[in-house]
Amino acid sequence: MTASGSVSGYEAAYDGTLRLLNSDGVTASTGTGSKPLDAAVSADSRYLYVLTPGTANVQGFTIALDGSLAPITQVSGVPASASGLITQ
């Protein structure tokens, strides 16, 4: 994820093995130069928020039942020094 401009999604099997959701490793794009640094899932597991300091944003995605992500919002003006996200 970090510095890639994308978010990778994985499926966890009952035995603990991981499998990429998408063969190319890209479940969602955060854009060129975005440098995704941290991510947080909402308490109800319906939303993913990604800190992208390269573009001074926090990007929001809905999480579908199959793990796919769809962009829903973007908040700008995040300080370049931001280094993490927390949710309640």
PyMOL Python script that loads the backbone (N, CA, C, O; Angstrom):
from pymol import cmd

cmd.read_pdbstr("""\
ATOM      1  N   MET A   1       0.822  -1.182   0.000  1.00  0.00           N
ATOM      2  CA  MET A   1       0.000   0.000   0.000  1.00  0.00           C
ATOM      3  C   MET A   1       0.870   1.251   0.000  1.00  0.00           C
ATOM      4  O   MET A   1       0.698   2.093  -0.882  1.00  0.00           O
ATOM      5  N   THR A   2       1.787   1.416   0.935  1.00  0.00           N
ATOM      6  CA  THR A   2       2.534   2.657   1.077  1.00  0.00           C
ATOM      7  C   THR A   2       3.269   3.022  -0.211  1.00  0.00           C
ATOM      8  O   THR A   2       3.985   2.203  -0.786  1.00  0.00           O
ATOM      9  N   ALA A   3       3.082   4.249  -0.646  1.00  0.00           N
ATOM     10  CA  ALA A   3       3.740   4.845  -1.815  1.00  0.00           C
ATOM     11  C   ALA A   3       3.334   4.210  -3.142  1.00  0.00           C
ATOM     12  O   ALA A   3       3.960   4.489  -4.165  1.00  0.00           O
ATOM     13  N   SER A   4       2.310   3.370  -3.155  1.00  0.00           N
ATOM     14  CA  SER A   4       1.941   2.662  -4.377  1.00  0.00           C
ATOM     15  C   SER A   4       0.844   3.347  -5.187  1.00  0.00           C
ATOM     16  O   SER A   4       0.755   3.138  -6.397  1.00  0.00           O
ATOM     17  N   GLY A   5       0.011   4.157  -4.546  1.00  0.00           N
ATOM     18  CA  GLY A   5      -1.131   4.741  -5.229  1.00  0.00           C
ATOM     19  C   GLY A   5      -2.306   3.788  -5.315  1.00  0.00           C
ATOM     20  O   GLY A   5      -3.242   4.007  -6.084  1.00  0.00           O
ATOM     21  N   SER A   6      -2.252   2.720  -4.516  1.00  0.00           N
ATOM     22  CA  SER A   6      -3.352   1.743  -4.541  1.00  0.00           C
ATOM     23  C   SER A   6      -3.503   1.059  -3.194  1.00  0.00           C
ATOM     24  O   SER A   6      -2.630   1.131  -2.330  1.00  0.00           O
ATOM     25  N   VAL A   7      -4.647   0.389  -3.046  1.00  0.00           N
ATOM     26  CA  VAL A   7      -4.950  -0.410  -1.859  1.00  0.00           C
ATOM     27  C   VAL A   7      -5.123  -1.849  -2.314  1.00  0.00           C
ATOM     28  O   VAL A   7      -5.845  -2.124  -3.273  1.00  0.00           O
ATOM     29  N   SER A   8      -4.466  -2.754  -1.632  1.00  0.00           N
ATOM     30  CA  SER A   8      -4.609  -4.185  -1.927  1.00  0.00           C
ATOM     31  C   SER A   8      -5.566  -4.812  -0.926  1.00  0.00           C
ATOM     32  O   SER A   8      -5.508  -4.515   0.267  1.00  0.00           O
ATOM     33  N   GLY A   9      -6.449  -5.681  -1.414  1.00  0.00           N
ATOM     34  CA  GLY A   9      -7.377  -6.391  -0.554  1.00  0.00           C
ATOM     35  C   GLY A   9      -7.051  -7.871  -0.536  1.00  0.00           C
ATOM     36  O   GLY A   9      -6.599  -8.432  -1.534  1.00  0.00           O
ATOM     37  N   TYR A  10      -7.282  -8.495   0.601  1.00  0.00           N
ATOM     38  CA  TYR A  10      -6.987  -9.915   0.777  1.00  0.00           C
ATOM     39  C   TYR A  10      -8.186 -10.633   1.372  1.00  0.00           C
ATOM     40  O   TYR A  10      -8.985 -10.051   2.105  1.00  0.00           O
ATOM     41  N   GLU A  11      -8.287 -11.899   1.040  1.00  0.00           N
ATOM     42  CA  GLU A  11      -9.276 -12.769   1.654  1.00  0.00           C
ATOM     43  C   GLU A  11      -8.512 -13.713   2.576  1.00  0.00           C
ATOM     44  O   GLU A  11      -7.509 -14.302   2.174  1.00  0.00           O
ATOM     45  N   ALA A  12      -8.982 -13.855   3.804  1.00  0.00           N
ATOM     46  CA  ALA A  12      -8.345 -14.759   4.758  1.00  0.00           C
ATOM     47  C   ALA A  12      -9.143 -16.053   4.817  1.00  0.00           C
ATOM     48  O   ALA A  12     -10.346 -16.039   5.077  1.00  0.00           O
ATOM     49  N   ALA A  13      -8.468 -17.170   4.573  1.00  0.00           N
ATOM     50  CA  ALA A  13      -9.107 -18.485   4.646  1.00  0.00           C
ATOM     51  C   ALA A  13      -9.170 -18.941   6.107  1.00  0.00           C
ATOM     52  O   ALA A  13      -8.501 -18.374   6.971  1.00  0.00           O
ATOM     53  N   TYR A  14      -9.965 -19.952   6.368  1.00  0.00           N
ATOM     54  CA  TYR A  14     -10.098 -20.464   7.727  1.00  0.00           C
ATOM     55  C   TYR A  14      -8.770 -20.945   8.296  1.00  0.00           C
ATOM     56  O   TYR A  14      -8.568 -20.896   9.510  1.00  0.00           O
ATOM     57  N   ASP A  15      -7.865 -21.407   7.444  1.00  0.00           N
ATOM     58  CA  ASP A  15      -6.552 -21.877   7.924  1.00  0.00           C
ATOM     59  C   ASP A  15      -5.543 -20.746   8.064  1.00  0.00           C
ATOM     60  O   ASP A  15      -4.385 -20.990   8.402  1.00  0.00           O
ATOM     61  N   GLY A  16      -5.970 -19.508   7.808  1.00  0.00           N
ATOM     62  CA  GLY A  16      -5.110 -18.346   7.982  1.00  0.00           C
ATOM     63  C   GLY A  16      -4.344 -17.918   6.746  1.00  0.00           C
ATOM     64  O   GLY A  16      -3.650 -16.901   6.779  1.00  0.00           O
ATOM     65  N   THR A  17      -4.450 -18.662   5.661  1.00  0.00           N
ATOM     66  CA  THR A  17      -3.756 -18.251   4.448  1.00  0.00           C
ATOM     67  C   THR A  17      -4.457 -17.049   3.826  1.00  0.00           C
ATOM     68  O   THR A  17      -5.665 -16.869   3.980  1.00  0.00           O
ATOM     69  N   LEU A  18      -3.685 -16.235   3.125  1.00  0.00           N
ATOM     70  CA  LEU A  18      -4.210 -15.033   2.482  1.00  0.00           C
ATOM     71  C   LEU A  18      -4.174 -15.191   0.980  1.00  0.00           C
ATOM     72  O   LEU A  18      -3.280 -15.825   0.420  1.00  0.00           O
ATOM     73  N   ARG A  19      -5.184 -14.590   0.329  1.00  0.00           N
ATOM     74  CA  ARG A  19      -5.274 -14.583  -1.124  1.00  0.00           C
ATOM     75  C   ARG A  19      -5.676 -13.185  -1.555  1.00  0.00           C
ATOM     76  O   ARG A  19      -6.609 -12.598  -1.007  1.00  0.00           O
ATOM     77  N   LEU A  20      -4.950 -12.646  -2.563  1.00  0.00           N
ATOM     78  CA  LEU A  20      -5.316 -11.330  -3.095  1.00  0.00           C
ATOM     79  C   LEU A  20      -6.718 -11.369  -3.688  1.00  0.00           C
ATOM     80  O   LEU A  20      -7.088 -12.346  -4.340  1.00  0.00           O
ATOM     81  N   LEU A  21      -7.498 -10.321  -3.471  1.00  0.00           N
ATOM     82  CA  LEU A  21      -8.831 -10.239  -4.061  1.00  0.00           C
ATOM     83  C   LEU A  21      -8.766 -10.006  -5.564  1.00  0.00           C
ATOM     84  O   LEU A  21      -9.648 -10.443  -6.304  1.00  0.00           O
ATOM     85  N   ASN A  22      -7.723  -9.317  -6.013  1.00  0.00           N
ATOM     86  CA  ASN A  22      -7.551  -9.012  -7.430  1.00  0.00           C
ATOM     87  C   ASN A  22      -6.178  -9.512  -7.862  1.00  0.00           C
ATOM     88  O   ASN A  22      -5.191  -9.304  -7.157  1.00  0.00           O
ATOM     89  N   SER A  23      -6.113 -10.158  -8.996  1.00  0.00           N
ATOM     90  CA  SER A  23      -4.852 -10.764  -9.443  1.00  0.00           C
ATOM     91  C   SER A  23      -3.723  -9.743  -9.599  1.00  0.00           C
ATOM     92  O   SER A  23      -2.553 -10.087  -9.427  1.00  0.00           O
ATOM     93  N   ASP A  24      -4.060  -8.497  -9.922  1.00  0.00           N
ATOM     94  CA  ASP A  24      -3.025  -7.470 -10.064  1.00  0.00           C
ATOM     95  C   ASP A  24      -2.674  -6.805  -8.736  1.00  0.00           C
ATOM     96  O   ASP A  24      -1.789  -5.951  -8.687  1.00  0.00           O
ATOM     97  N   GLY A  25      -3.355  -7.186  -7.671  1.00  0.00           N
ATOM     98  CA  GLY A  25      -3.080  -6.632  -6.352  1.00  0.00           C
ATOM     99  C   GLY A  25      -3.738  -5.296  -6.067  1.00  0.00           C
ATOM    100  O   GLY A  25      -3.553  -4.740  -4.985  1.00  0.00           O
ATOM    101  N   VAL A  26      -4.496  -4.771  -7.007  1.00  0.00           N
ATOM    102  CA  VAL A  26      -5.124  -3.450  -6.838  1.00  0.00           C
ATOM    103  C   VAL A  26      -6.624  -3.613  -6.604  1.00  0.00           C
ATOM    104  O   VAL A  26      -7.380  -3.921  -7.526  1.00  0.00           O
ATOM    105  N   THR A  27      -7.040  -3.403  -5.362  1.00  0.00           N
ATOM    106  CA  THR A  27      -8.467  -3.452  -5.034  1.00  0.00           C
ATOM    107  C   THR A  27      -9.095  -2.078  -5.207  1.00  0.00           C
ATOM    108  O   THR A  27     -10.275  -1.968  -5.542  1.00  0.00           O
ATOM    109  N   ALA A  28      -8.305  -1.024  -4.978  1.00  0.00           N
ATOM    110  CA  ALA A  28      -8.771   0.353  -5.200  1.00  0.00           C
ATOM    111  C   ALA A  28      -7.572   1.237  -5.506  1.00  0.00           C
ATOM    112  O   ALA A  28      -6.469   1.005  -5.011  1.00  0.00           O
ATOM    113  N   SER A  29      -7.800   2.239  -6.318  1.00  0.00           N
ATOM    114  CA  SER A  29      -6.760   3.208  -6.646  1.00  0.00           C
ATOM    115  C   SER A  29      -6.948   4.451  -5.786  1.00  0.00           C
ATOM    116  O   SER A  29      -8.069   4.922  -5.592  1.00  0.00           O
ATOM    117  N   THR A  30      -5.844   4.975  -5.278  1.00  0.00           N
ATOM    118  CA  THR A  30      -5.894   6.227  -4.529  1.00  0.00           C
ATOM    119  C   THR A  30      -5.270   7.368  -5.327  1.00  0.00           C
ATOM    120  O   THR A  30      -5.262   8.511  -4.871  1.00  0.00           O
ATOM    121  N   GLY A  31      -4.751   7.066  -6.506  1.00  0.00           N
ATOM    122  CA  GLY A  31      -4.248   8.094  -7.408  1.00  0.00           C
ATOM    123  C   GLY A  31      -2.738   8.240  -7.403  1.00  0.00           C
ATOM    124  O   GLY A  31      -2.068   7.936  -6.417  1.00  0.00           O
ATOM    125  N   THR A  32      -2.226   8.705  -8.510  1.00  0.00           N
ATOM    126  CA  THR A  32      -0.793   8.925  -8.672  1.00  0.00           C
ATOM    127  C   THR A  32      -0.293   9.927  -7.641  1.00  0.00           C
ATOM    128  O   THR A  32      -0.893  10.985  -7.453  1.00  0.00           O
ATOM    129  N   GLY A  33       0.788   9.595  -6.986  1.00  0.00           N
ATOM    130  CA  GLY A  33       1.393  10.493  -6.012  1.00  0.00           C
ATOM    131  C   GLY A  33       0.701  10.550  -4.669  1.00  0.00           C
ATOM    132  O   GLY A  33       1.115  11.319  -3.802  1.00  0.00           O
ATOM    133  N   SER A  34      -0.356   9.748  -4.466  1.00  0.00           N
ATOM    134  CA  SER A  34      -1.128   9.822  -3.222  1.00  0.00           C
ATOM    135  C   SER A  34      -0.379   9.231  -2.029  1.00  0.00           C
ATOM    136  O   SER A  34      -0.593   9.669  -0.899  1.00  0.00           O
ATOM    137  N   LYS A  35       0.474   8.269  -2.248  1.00  0.00           N
ATOM    138  CA  LYS A  35       1.298   7.640  -1.207  1.00  0.00           C
ATOM    139  C   LYS A  35       0.485   7.184   0.005  1.00  0.00           C
ATOM    140  O   LYS A  35       0.717   7.668   1.112  1.00  0.00           O
ATOM    141  N   PRO A  36      -0.470   6.254  -0.185  1.00  0.00           N
ATOM    142  CA  PRO A  36      -1.265   5.793   0.955  1.00  0.00           C
ATOM    143  C   PRO A  36      -0.363   5.317   2.087  1.00  0.00           C
ATOM    144  O   PRO A  36       0.596   4.577   1.868  1.00  0.00           O
ATOM    145  N   LEU A  37      -0.688   5.755   3.302  1.00  0.00           N
ATOM    146  CA  LEU A  37       0.180   5.509   4.444  1.00  0.00           C
ATOM    147  C   LEU A  37      -0.491   4.680   5.531  1.00  0.00           C
ATOM    148  O   LEU A  37       0.159   3.843   6.156  1.00  0.00           O
ATOM    149  N   ASP A  38      -1.779   4.900   5.764  1.00  0.00           N
ATOM    150  CA  ASP A  38      -2.486   4.204   6.834  1.00  0.00           C
ATOM    151  C   ASP A  38      -3.938   4.024   6.423  1.00  0.00           C
ATOM    152  O   ASP A  38      -4.455   4.746   5.571  1.00  0.00           O
ATOM    153  N   ALA A  39      -4.577   3.055   7.041  1.00  0.00           N
ATOM    154  CA  ALA A  39      -5.984   2.783   6.743  1.00  0.00           C
ATOM    155  C   ALA A  39      -6.704   2.411   8.027  1.00  0.00           C
ATOM    156  O   ALA A  39      -6.101   1.879   8.959  1.00  0.00           O
ATOM    157  N   ALA A  40      -7.996   2.696   8.067  1.00  0.00           N
ATOM    158  CA  ALA A  40      -8.831   2.346   9.211  1.00  0.00           C
ATOM    159  C   ALA A  40     -10.200   1.919   8.702  1.00  0.00           C
ATOM    160  O   ALA A  40     -10.732   2.501   7.757  1.00  0.00           O
ATOM    161  N   VAL A  41     -10.763   0.899   9.336  1.00  0.00           N
ATOM    162  CA  VAL A  41     -12.098   0.400   8.996  1.00  0.00           C
ATOM    163  C   VAL A  41     -13.078   0.904  10.051  1.00  0.00           C
ATOM    164  O   VAL A  41     -12.763   0.914  11.241  1.00  0.00           O
ATOM    165  N   SER A  42     -14.265   1.320   9.617  1.00  0.00           N
ATOM    166  CA  SER A  42     -15.280   1.806  10.547  1.00  0.00           C
ATOM    167  C   SER A  42     -15.732   0.682  11.479  1.00  0.00           C
ATOM    168  O   SER A  42     -15.560  -0.496  11.166  1.00  0.00           O
ATOM    169  N   ALA A  43     -16.302   1.045  12.609  1.00  0.00           N
ATOM    170  CA  ALA A  43     -16.743   0.074  13.621  1.00  0.00           C
ATOM    171  C   ALA A  43     -17.730  -0.942  13.066  1.00  0.00           C
ATOM    172  O   ALA A  43     -17.770  -2.080  13.533  1.00  0.00           O
ATOM    173  N   ASP A  44     -18.529  -0.549  12.074  1.00  0.00           N
ATOM    174  CA  ASP A  44     -19.505  -1.479  11.492  1.00  0.00           C
ATOM    175  C   ASP A  44     -18.940  -2.241  10.290  1.00  0.00           C
ATOM    176  O   ASP A  44     -19.662  -2.992   9.635  1.00  0.00           O
ATOM    177  N   SER A  45     -17.666  -2.050  10.005  1.00  0.00           N
ATOM    178  CA  SER A  45     -16.949  -2.743   8.914  1.00  0.00           C
ATOM    179  C   SER A  45     -17.500  -2.441   7.524  1.00  0.00           C
ATOM    180  O   SER A  45     -17.279  -3.220   6.596  1.00  0.00           O
ATOM    181  N   ARG A  46     -18.205  -1.336   7.365  1.00  0.00           N
ATOM    182  CA  ARG A  46     -18.783  -0.996   6.066  1.00  0.00           C
ATOM    183  C   ARG A  46     -17.935  -0.006   5.267  1.00  0.00           C
ATOM    184  O   ARG A  46     -18.118   0.136   4.058  1.00  0.00           O
ATOM    185  N   TYR A  47     -16.999   0.683   5.948  1.00  0.00           N
ATOM    186  CA  TYR A  47     -16.233   1.739   5.296  1.00  0.00           C
ATOM    187  C   TYR A  47     -14.741   1.606   5.597  1.00  0.00           C
ATOM    188  O   TYR A  47     -14.345   1.207   6.692  1.00  0.00           O
ATOM    189  N   LEU A  48     -13.936   1.946   4.612  1.00  0.00           N
ATOM    190  CA  LEU A  48     -12.487   1.995   4.759  1.00  0.00           C
ATOM    191  C   LEU A  48     -12.043   3.424   4.500  1.00  0.00           C
ATOM    192  O   LEU A  48     -12.455   4.045   3.519  1.00  0.00           O
ATOM    193  N   TYR A  49     -11.208   3.937   5.377  1.00  0.00           N
ATOM    194  CA  TYR A  49     -10.652   5.277   5.218  1.00  0.00           C
ATOM    195  C   TYR A  49      -9.148   5.143   5.051  1.00  0.00           C
ATOM    196  O   TYR A  49      -8.496   4.433   5.816  1.00  0.00           O
ATOM    197  N   VAL A  50      -8.593   5.825   4.051  1.00  0.00           N
ATOM    198  CA  VAL A  50      -7.178   5.709   3.721  1.00  0.00           C
ATOM    199  C   VAL A  50      -6.535   7.096   3.763  1.00  0.00           C
ATOM    200  O   VAL A  50      -6.989   8.022   3.092  1.00  0.00           O
ATOM    201  N   LEU A  51      -5.481   7.224   4.557  1.00  0.00           N
ATOM    202  CA  LEU A  51      -4.710   8.457   4.628  1.00  0.00           C
ATOM    203  C   LEU A  51      -3.750   8.496   3.452  1.00  0.00           C
ATOM    204  O   LEU A  51      -2.936   7.591   3.273  1.00  0.00           O
ATOM    205  N   THR A  52      -3.850   9.555   2.647  1.00  0.00           N
ATOM    206  CA  THR A  52      -2.989   9.710   1.470  1.00  0.00           C
ATOM    207  C   THR A  52      -2.264  11.054   1.564  1.00  0.00           C
ATOM    208  O   THR A  52      -2.688  12.034   0.951  1.00  0.00           O
ATOM    209  N   PRO A  53      -1.164  11.100   2.334  1.00  0.00           N
ATOM    210  CA  PRO A  53      -0.477  12.373   2.543  1.00  0.00           C
ATOM    211  C   PRO A  53       0.136  12.966   1.281  1.00  0.00           C
ATOM    212  O   PRO A  53       0.370  14.174   1.229  1.00  0.00           O
ATOM    213  N   GLY A  54       0.399  12.163   0.275  1.00  0.00           N
ATOM    214  CA  GLY A  54       0.944  12.684  -0.976  1.00  0.00           C
ATOM    215  C   GLY A  54       0.008  13.644  -1.674  1.00  0.00           C
ATOM    216  O   GLY A  54       0.452  14.505  -2.434  1.00  0.00           O
ATOM    217  N   THR A  55      -1.291  13.507  -1.424  1.00  0.00           N
ATOM    218  CA  THR A  55      -2.288  14.418  -1.991  1.00  0.00           C
ATOM    219  C   THR A  55      -3.044  15.173  -0.898  1.00  0.00           C
ATOM    220  O   THR A  55      -4.036  15.846  -1.178  1.00  0.00           O
ATOM    221  N   ALA A  56      -2.572  15.062   0.357  1.00  0.00           N
ATOM    222  CA  ALA A  56      -3.147  15.752   1.516  1.00  0.00           C
ATOM    223  C   ALA A  56      -4.624  15.421   1.712  1.00  0.00           C
ATOM    224  O   ALA A  56      -5.433  16.304   1.996  1.00  0.00           O
ATOM    225  N   ASN A  57      -4.974  14.127   1.556  1.00  0.00           N
ATOM    226  CA  ASN A  57      -6.368  13.701   1.650  1.00  0.00           C
ATOM    227  C   ASN A  57      -6.557  12.512   2.592  1.00  0.00           C
ATOM    228  O   ASN A  57      -5.609  11.807   2.939  1.00  0.00           O
ATOM    229  N   VAL A  58      -7.797  12.321   2.987  1.00  0.00           N
ATOM    230  CA  VAL A  58      -8.278  11.047   3.512  1.00  0.00           C
ATOM    231  C   VAL A  58      -9.361  10.617   2.538  1.00  0.00           C
ATOM    232  O   VAL A  58     -10.311  11.360   2.294  1.00  0.00           O
ATOM    233  N   GLN A  59      -9.222   9.431   1.987  1.00  0.00           N
ATOM    234  CA  GLN A  59     -10.183   8.922   1.015  1.00  0.00           C
ATOM    235  C   GLN A  59     -11.046   7.852   1.670  1.00  0.00           C
ATOM    236  O   GLN A  59     -10.546   7.008   2.414  1.00  0.00           O
ATOM    237  N   GLY A  60     -12.352   7.892   1.386  1.00  0.00           N
ATOM    238  CA  GLY A  60     -13.292   6.933   1.942  1.00  0.00           C
ATOM    239  C   GLY A  60     -13.821   5.995   0.874  1.00  0.00           C
ATOM    240  O   GLY A  60     -14.070   6.402  -0.261  1.00  0.00           O
ATOM    241  N   PHE A  61     -13.989   4.735   1.250  1.00  0.00           N
ATOM    242  CA  PHE A  61     -14.494   3.696   0.353  1.00  0.00           C
ATOM    243  C   PHE A  61     -15.562   2.878   1.079  1.00  0.00           C
ATOM    244  O   PHE A  61     -15.471   2.669   2.288  1.00  0.00           O
ATOM    245  N   THR A  62     -16.569   2.417   0.343  1.00  0.00           N
ATOM    246  CA  THR A  62     -17.473   1.424   0.905  1.00  0.00           C
ATOM    247  C   THR A  62     -16.844   0.058   0.673  1.00  0.00           C
ATOM    248  O   THR A  62     -16.169  -0.174  -0.330  1.00  0.00           O
ATOM    249  N   ILE A  63     -17.081  -0.843   1.627  1.00  0.00           N
ATOM    250  CA  ILE A  63     -16.572  -2.202   1.524  1.00  0.00           C
ATOM    251  C   ILE A  63     -17.751  -3.117   1.198  1.00  0.00           C
ATOM    252  O   ILE A  63     -18.677  -3.247   1.998  1.00  0.00           O
ATOM    253  N   ALA A  64     -17.719  -3.744   0.035  1.00  0.00           N
ATOM    254  CA  ALA A  64     -18.781  -4.669  -0.368  1.00  0.00           C
ATOM    255  C   ALA A  64     -18.577  -6.026   0.319  1.00  0.00           C
ATOM    256  O   ALA A  64     -17.510  -6.302   0.867  1.00  0.00           O
ATOM    257  N   LEU A  65     -19.603  -6.855   0.278  1.00  0.00           N
ATOM    258  CA  LEU A  65     -19.517  -8.176   0.899  1.00  0.00           C
ATOM    259  C   LEU A  65     -18.381  -9.021   0.335  1.00  0.00           C
ATOM    260  O   LEU A  65     -17.817  -9.851   1.048  1.00  0.00           O
ATOM    261  N   ASP A  66     -18.039  -8.821  -0.930  1.00  0.00           N
ATOM    262  CA  ASP A  66     -16.948  -9.587  -1.541  1.00  0.00           C
ATOM    263  C   ASP A  66     -15.580  -8.945  -1.311  1.00  0.00           C
ATOM    264  O   ASP A  66     -14.570  -9.434  -1.819  1.00  0.00           O
ATOM    265  N   GLY A  67     -15.545  -7.846  -0.543  1.00  0.00           N
ATOM    266  CA  GLY A  67     -14.295  -7.163  -0.238  1.00  0.00           C
ATOM    267  C   GLY A  67     -13.912  -6.078  -1.213  1.00  0.00           C
ATOM    268  O   GLY A  67     -12.941  -5.357  -0.983  1.00  0.00           O
ATOM    269  N   SER A  68     -14.653  -5.942  -2.296  1.00  0.00           N
ATOM    270  CA  SER A  68     -14.336  -4.882  -3.258  1.00  0.00           C
ATOM    271  C   SER A  68     -14.588  -3.520  -2.615  1.00  0.00           C
ATOM    272  O   SER A  68     -15.371  -3.393  -1.674  1.00  0.00           O
ATOM    273  N   LEU A  69     -13.914  -2.518  -3.141  1.00  0.00           N
ATOM    274  CA  LEU A  69     -14.011  -1.162  -2.608  1.00  0.00           C
ATOM    275  C   LEU A  69     -14.555  -0.213  -3.661  1.00  0.00           C
ATOM    276  O   LEU A  69     -14.193  -0.305  -4.834  1.00  0.00           O
ATOM    277  N   ALA A  70     -15.421   0.695  -3.245  1.00  0.00           N
ATOM    278  CA  ALA A  70     -15.958   1.725  -4.139  1.00  0.00           C
ATOM    279  C   ALA A  70     -15.735   3.084  -3.479  1.00  0.00           C
ATOM    280  O   ALA A  70     -16.119   3.273  -2.325  1.00  0.00           O
ATOM    281  N   PRO A  71     -15.123   4.033  -4.187  1.00  0.00           N
ATOM    282  CA  PRO A  71     -14.873   5.347  -3.594  1.00  0.00           C
ATOM    283  C   PRO A  71     -16.174   6.084  -3.306  1.00  0.00           C
ATOM    284  O   PRO A  71     -17.105   6.059  -4.112  1.00  0.00           O
ATOM    285  N   ILE A  72     -16.232   6.746  -2.140  1.00  0.00           N
ATOM    286  CA  ILE A  72     -17.439   7.502  -1.784  1.00  0.00           C
ATOM    287  C   ILE A  72     -17.158   8.930  -1.368  1.00  0.00           C
ATOM    288  O   ILE A  72     -18.019   9.796  -1.525  1.00  0.00           O
ATOM    289  N   THR A  73     -15.975   9.194  -0.841  1.00  0.00           N
ATOM    290  CA  THR A  73     -15.700  10.545  -0.358  1.00  0.00           C
ATOM    291  C   THR A  73     -14.206  10.802  -0.322  1.00  0.00           C
ATOM    292  O   THR A  73     -13.392   9.879  -0.360  1.00  0.00           O
ATOM    293  N   GLN A  74     -13.870  12.074  -0.250  1.00  0.00           N
ATOM    294  CA  GLN A  74     -12.476  12.481  -0.114  1.00  0.00           C
ATOM    295  C   GLN A  74     -12.454  13.780   0.674  1.00  0.00           C
ATOM    296  O   GLN A  74     -13.167  14.727   0.341  1.00  0.00           O
ATOM    297  N   VAL A  75     -11.644  13.824   1.708  1.00  0.00           N
ATOM    298  CA  VAL A  75     -11.499  15.029   2.523  1.00  0.00           C
ATOM    299  C   VAL A  75     -10.109  15.575   2.282  1.00  0.00           C
ATOM    300  O   VAL A  75      -9.124  14.851   2.430  1.00  0.00           O
ATOM    301  N   SER A  76     -10.016  16.833   1.917  1.00  0.00           N
ATOM    302  CA  SER A  76      -8.712  17.433   1.622  1.00  0.00           C
ATOM    303  C   SER A  76      -8.264  18.324   2.771  1.00  0.00           C
ATOM    304  O   SER A  76      -9.010  18.591   3.712  1.00  0.00           O
ATOM    305  N   GLY A  77      -7.027  18.769   2.661  1.00  0.00           N
ATOM    306  CA  GLY A  77      -6.481  19.672   3.668  1.00  0.00           C
ATOM    307  C   GLY A  77      -5.806  18.961   4.824  1.00  0.00           C
ATOM    308  O   GLY A  77      -5.552  19.572   5.861  1.00  0.00           O
ATOM    309  N   VAL A  78      -5.515  17.687   4.662  1.00  0.00           N
ATOM    310  CA  VAL A  78      -4.828  16.937   5.706  1.00  0.00           C
ATOM    311  C   VAL A  78      -3.366  17.395   5.738  1.00  0.00           C
ATOM    312  O   VAL A  78      -2.732  17.472   4.686  1.00  0.00           O
ATOM    313  N   PRO A  79      -2.824  17.695   6.902  1.00  0.00           N
ATOM    314  CA  PRO A  79      -1.439  18.139   6.974  1.00  0.00           C
ATOM    315  C   PRO A  79      -0.471  17.091   6.435  1.00  0.00           C
ATOM    316  O   PRO A  79      -0.680  15.894   6.632  1.00  0.00           O
ATOM    317  N   ALA A  80       0.566  17.525   5.768  1.00  0.00           N
ATOM    318  CA  ALA A  80       1.562  16.609   5.215  1.00  0.00           C
ATOM    319  C   ALA A  80       2.242  15.801   6.313  1.00  0.00           C
ATOM    320  O   ALA A  80       2.779  14.727   6.043  1.00  0.00           O
ATOM    321  N   SER A  81       2.228  16.299   7.544  1.00  0.00           N
ATOM    322  CA  SER A  81       2.866  15.596   8.647  1.00  0.00           C
ATOM    323  C   SER A  81       1.981  14.505   9.260  1.00  0.00           C
ATOM    324  O   SER A  81       2.432  13.775  10.143  1.00  0.00           O
ATOM    325  N   ALA A  82       0.730  14.385   8.804  1.00  0.00           N
ATOM    326  CA  ALA A  82      -0.156  13.352   9.345  1.00  0.00           C
ATOM    327  C   ALA A  82       0.456  11.975   9.089  1.00  0.00           C
ATOM    328  O   ALA A  82       0.957  11.703   7.998  1.00  0.00           O
ATOM    329  N   SER A  83       0.410  11.107  10.109  1.00  0.00           N
ATOM    330  CA  SER A  83       1.055   9.804   9.967  1.00  0.00           C
ATOM    331  C   SER A  83       0.163   8.638  10.327  1.00  0.00           C
ATOM    332  O   SER A  83       0.621   7.496  10.298  1.00  0.00           O
ATOM    333  N   GLY A  84      -1.109   8.880  10.671  1.00  0.00           N
ATOM    334  CA  GLY A  84      -1.974   7.762  11.009  1.00  0.00           C
ATOM    335  C   GLY A  84      -3.424   8.187  11.166  1.00  0.00           C
ATOM    336  O   GLY A  84      -3.748   9.373  11.237  1.00  0.00           O
ATOM    337  N   LEU A  85      -4.292   7.169  11.218  1.00  0.00           N
ATOM    338  CA  LEU A  85      -5.729   7.365  11.399  1.00  0.00           C
ATOM    339  C   LEU A  85      -6.191   6.574  12.608  1.00  0.00           C
ATOM    340  O   LEU A  85      -5.608   5.543  12.943  1.00  0.00           O
ATOM    341  N   ILE A  86      -7.239   7.058  13.263  1.00  0.00           N
ATOM    342  CA  ILE A  86      -7.910   6.297  14.309  1.00  0.00           C
ATOM    343  C   ILE A  86      -9.415   6.433  14.086  1.00  0.00           C
ATOM    344  O   ILE A  86      -9.871   7.447  13.559  1.00  0.00           O
ATOM    345  N   THR A  87     -10.175   5.442  14.474  1.00  0.00           N
ATOM    346  CA  THR A  87     -11.630   5.507  14.381  1.00  0.00           C
ATOM    347  C   THR A  87     -12.235   5.199  15.732  1.00  0.00           C
ATOM    348  O   THR A  87     -11.577   4.640  16.609  1.00  0.00           O
ATOM    349  N   GLN A  88     -13.480   5.563  15.890  1.00  0.00           N
ATOM    350  CA  GLN A  88     -14.193   5.270  17.137  1.00  0.00           C
ATOM    351  C   GLN A  88     -15.344   4.356  16.850  1.00  0.00           C
ATOM    352  O   GLN A  88     -16.080   3.983  17.765  1.00  0.00           O
TER     353      GLN A  88
END
""", "prot")
cmd.dss("prot")
cmd.show_as("cartoon", "prot")
cmd.util.cbc("prot")
cmd.orient("prot")
